[in-house]
Amino acid sequence: MKYELKCLKTNERLTDDYTLHHTDNALLQTQYEAPLEVNEEAEGVWQFEDWLPVTNANEYVAGTVTYKAEALGKKLGLSNLWVAFHGYWPEKGGLCPTGSFKDMEAVPTLQRLSDHDGQGLICASAGNTARAFTHFCSLSKTPLIVIVGRDHAERIWVREGISTQSVRLVVVEDGDYADAKRLANQLALELEGWQLEGGVHNVARRDGIGSLIIDAAHTIGALPDHYFQGIGGGPGPIGVHEMAERLVETGQFEGPVPQQHVSQNADHCPIHNAWQAGRDHLLAEDFPAEEVEVYSDYLLNTAPAYGQVGGVHDILRASAGQTHIVQEDDARAAKAMVEAIEGIDIMSPGAVATASLQQAVEAGDVEADDCILLNISGGGAERLKSDVNTRTVEPWLRVSKRDGAPTVLEALEATS
């Protein structure tokens, strides 16, 4: 194959077999044999196929649209602001059909699964990841068990005309995203031949989303000075940082890598709390003492990839990065501002990222002429639903936390 996997803790090199883990508390990272040659004739992530952990491109498309946001930059007092937009936006050529950058993670993951003869995929999500994998697994007829908490079931929709026969949606009626992840892990231990999608441990996800910085660098003509993104678990910023390092190490762009700015809800911000305390690991005290409602629950993660070798702490340290927290009122105001100026709806994570950029400008953490890349990680979903008929995917099973795994296993056996 054109790549190996490297354990970031032991430096061991491994041959990939849809491998997710090797050493405790450490990520694996793809090591590519050759420099990147951009394929201008391909679309989306497949332009950067040389640096995706797959044997070849498949027929499915998702990708970044990078553009200079002059009007938004003027509003913020910035002369060199760029947006990486992920979603549905026909006028801009938006290439994420379900409305978020999770599409860029799903497309190479399905090819990686096929490369290693996976029988099916198991995915837990708060909505965006589940919707992306539901869309592409439906198109490719890949068996998928997708698991969500009760409050997120309505987020799993597809365009009319797409058959979801290969998809089994499981709703944990008394559970949330953390409970959905626990059930996914339990099923992965029991279902031979099925692969856990893998989250931050899935190098296809990290490299797929990381390709946004390649698109940005080629569009801008240089790596940006700063990169802003709302963060939950961490695959996005980690993937972007890793890909930027590849571009510098292979001499394709001059360094340094972009300074990472990651932002969270003010009411649930474990990464911010740990980083501001100067710790390389999370503690229970970094999380709220009780369940809280947040503005962007897409960014609510009870087990983010912070302390692992190669995780968020390490990329913040390596890039001299910063963390930000955003109040709901500020995020809502930022959302309204972006939508009024850009003319497209955006999801809450992009609003949180935009509000954190406003904070950084006001605090002097970025200069007016710095080259800044703002990740609007989801958008155009409302526009899509006005242009295209969609339908909510009906749950295959509704289960409880207590007996979720045996209920799913019994149902699978009954239908086999």
N, C-alpha and C positions, 0 to 999 in steps of 0.2 A: 504494500500500500504506500501511498505518497506521504504518510505521516506515521508517527508513533505517539504514544501517550507518555508523558513525563510526570512522575509523582513529585510534587513541589516540596515535599518534606524530605524524601530520601534520595531524590534525583534519579531513581530507577527509571529505565525505559521499558515500556510495555507495548505489546501488540494489541490493538484494539479488538474487543469482542463485545461491542456496546458496553464497555466497562464503565462503571460509575464510581467504584470505590477501590482503593488499594491499601492505603494507610489511614488509620484513624486520625481525625482532625486535620485532614489535608485534602486539597483538590488535586485532580489530575489536569494536565494542560496539554493541548495538542502541540506537537513539534513537526512543522512541515519541512519537507526536503528542499523545496525550491522557493525562490522569491515569487511574489505574486505577479501574474500577468493578467491585467484586467481584460475581460472578454466583452468588448463594447457591443457585440451582437446579441448577447444574452440579456435577460431582464432580471431586475431585482437582485437578490442575493447571488444568483447564478453568475453574475458578472465577476464575482470573487470566488468562484468555485475552487481555485487552487488552494485557498485557505479555508476550506470547509471540510470537515472530517467525513467525506463521502467518496465513493468510487466514481460517481458521475452525477450529473444533474437529472432531476426528474422533471415532469411537465408542469409542476405547480409553481406559482409565482407569488412572491411577496418581497417588498423592498422599501428602501428609504427614498424620500424626496427631500433633498437639501436645497434651500434657497436663502438668499439674503433678505432679511426681514427689515427693510429700510423704514417703513412707517412705524412698526413696532419698536425698532431701535431708536428712532427719533423720540418716540413717546417716553422711552426709558432713559434717554440721554446717552445712547450708545451709537457709535458710528460704524461698527463692524459686527453687528449681530446677525447670526445665521440660525436658521431653524432646521432641525431634522424632524420632518413630519411623518407620522405613521398612521395611516388610516385611509378613509375613502374621501377623495377630493378630486373629482374628474378633471377640473380645470388645471390642477397642478400635476396630474398624472399620479395620484395616490395609488400605491401598490400594496396596501394591506387590506384585503377584502373583508375582514371581520372587524376592522376599526382599531386595531392596536398592533404594537410592534411584536406581540406574541406570534403573529403570523410568520415573522422572519425566523422565529425559533422552531415553529412547527414544520416548516417546509424541509429544512435539512435533517431534522430529527426523523421524519418519515423515511427519508432516503437512507439514513444511517441504520434504522431498524431493518429495512429491506436488505441492506448489505450484509447484515448479520443474521438473516433468516428468522427474525422475530415473528412469533405467531400472532401477537397482538400487543397493544399498548395500554398501560394503566396510568391515568392522569388525575390528579387532584388539583382543584383550583378555586379561586374566589370569583372567577368569571371570565376574564380575558383569555387566559391560557386554555381553559376548557372550551371556550367558543372557537378559538383558533384550531385546536386539535379536532374538535367536532367537525368543523368545515372541511379540513383537508383529509381527515380519515374517511369522511363520507364520500368525497370525490374519488379517493383512491381505493375505496372499499376495504380499508384496513380495519380489522377488529379493534374496537376501543371501548374500554370501561372508563367512563369519566365520572368523577365523584365531586359533588359540591355540597356545601351546607345549605340548610333550608332557605336562608335569605338570598342565596345566589342563583337559585334554579332559574329564575326568570331571565337571567343574563345569557342563557344558552339558547341562541336562536340561529337559524340558518335562512338562507334565501329560499324562497318558494321554488320548487322544482328540483331541489337537491334531496336525494334519498339518504336517509340516516339509518338505513337498515343495519349497517355494520357497527353502529354506535349504541351502547347501553349506558344511559344516564342514570346514575344512582344518587339519590338525594338523602343526606343524613338529616332526618327531620328534627332531631333535637341537638344538632351539631353545627359547628362553624368550619372555617377553613382548616384549622388545626385538626379537628376531628376527621375531616375528609382526607387529610394527609395520613393520619394514623391508619385509617381503613385501607388506603391505597397500599401502604407498606405491608399491612397484614395480607392482603390479597396477593401481592407480588411474591411473598414467601410460599404461597400455596399453589399458584398457577404455573405449572411448568411450561416453559416456552414463551410466556408473556413477559414483557419488559416493563419495569417501572420507568415512566418518562424521565424522571431523574432530577428535575429542577436545576439548581445551580451546579450539580455534579455532572450534568449532561453537557459534554463539550460541544455538541451540535447546537444546543441552545445558545451557549455563550458565544460561539463563533458566528452563529447566524445573526444574533443581535449586534455583535461586535462589528459586523461588516458596515454598520452605519457610519463608523468613523472613517472607514476607507472611502465611502461615498463622499463624505464631507470633505476629507482632505483633497480628493481629486477635484471636487467642485470649487472649493475655496482656493486651492493651489498651495495649501500649507496646512499643517495641523493647527487647530485652534489653541488659544492660550488656556481657555476655560471650557469645561463641559458641565452642564447642569441637567440633573434628572431627579425626579421623585423616586424613592427607593423603598422597596418592601423586603424581599428576600436577598437581592443582590446580584442576580445573573447579569443584568444589563450593564451597570457600571463596571463590574469585573470583566465582562466580555469586551467592552469598549477599551478599557485600559490594556488588556492583553493584546488586542489587535493593534492599538497605537504603538505598543512596545515593539511588535513585529515590524511595523512600518519603519520605525527608527533603527532597529537592529539590522535590518536588511538594507539600509541606506536609501530607502525610497522617499522618505521625508526627513527633514531635520527635526531633531528634538528641541526642547524637551517634550515629553508626552503632556497632554492637556491636564491641567489641574482639575481634579474631580471635586464637584460640588454636589453633594447628595442631600436631599431634603425629605422630611417626614412630617406627619401630622404632629401638632404640638401635644396632643393628648396621648399619643402612643409613639414613642420615639426612642426605642432601645439603642439603636445605632448611634444616634446623636448623644445620648446620655453616656454611653461607654467611651466614645471618642473624646468628648469634652472632659471626661474624668481621667483621660490619659491611659486607659486600660486597653489591652489587646484581647480582651475576652468579655463576654456578657455576664452579668449577675442578675439574680432575680429582681433586685432593686431597680434595674434599668427598665422594667416593665411596669405598667400600672398595677396597683394592688388589687383592682377589680376590673371587670369587663367595662369597657368604655365605648361610647359611640364616637366615631371620627368622621371628618369630612370625606376623606378618600379611603374607603376600606380596602381598595386595591393595594394599598401600601401597608396594610395591617398584617404583620407576620410575626408569629410567636417564636420562630426559630430561624432568624436571618443568618446568612453566611458571613458572620463578622469575624470570629476568632480563628477560623480554619486557616492553615497555611495557604496563602494565595487568595484569601477572602477579603472582605471589605476593609478591614483594618489595614491589611498589607497594601492595598492599592491606594488608600488615603495617604498612608505614610510615604509610599513611593512617589506619589504625585504632589506632595505637599498640599493635600486636599483639605476640604472643609465640610462640615455638616451644618445643616440649617433646620430649624423647625418653623412651621407655618401655622398661624391661627386660621380658623375656618373663615372668618370675615375677609381676611386678606386673600385667601385662596379663591373665594367666590368673586371678589373684586378683580383679581387677576384673570379669572376665566372670562368674565364679562368684557374686560379690556381686550383680550386676545380675540375673542369672537367678533367684537365690534370692528376691530382694525383689520383682521385677516379674512373675515367673512366665512368662517367655518366653525362648527361646534367642536369643542375639545373635551376630552375626558378629565376627570378630577386629578389624576397624577400629573398631567401636563400643567394644570392650574397651580398645583403645589410647587412644581419646578419653577414656573414663571414668577410666583410670589417670592420664592427664595432668591431668584435673580434680582428682583427689585430690592430685597434686603441687602444683597451684596453690593449693589450700586450705591445705596444710601450709606452703607457702612464704609465705603471706600475699598472694599475687598477686590473690586475689579475697577480698572481704569476706563475712561470713556472711549478710548481708541483701541482697547484690547479686542482681540478676535475671540468671540464667544459663540459657542454652539449650545443652543437650547433644545432639549429633546422634548417635543410634544409627542409623548409616547402613545397617545391614542386620540383619535378624532374622526369626525365625519360620520359617526354612527347615526346621529339624528338625520343628517342629510341623506344617508343611505336609505333609511327607512321611509323617507319621503319620495325617493326615486325608485326603490325596488321593494316588491312585496317580500316580507319575511314571516317566519312562523317560529314560535317558541317550541323547542324540542320537548316532547312529552317524556316524563321520567319512566324508565323501565322498572325501577324499584324505588320504593321509599323505605328506608331502614332506620333503625335506632343505633345509637352509639354502642349499646350493650351487646347487640347480636348482629351487627352489620355484616361482619365477615362470613359467619355461617349462613346467613340468609342469602348473600350473594352467591356463595359457593353452591348451595343447594339449588338455586335458580339456574345457575349455569349448567349444572349436571342434568337438570330436568329438560333443558333445551338442547343438550348435546346429542 
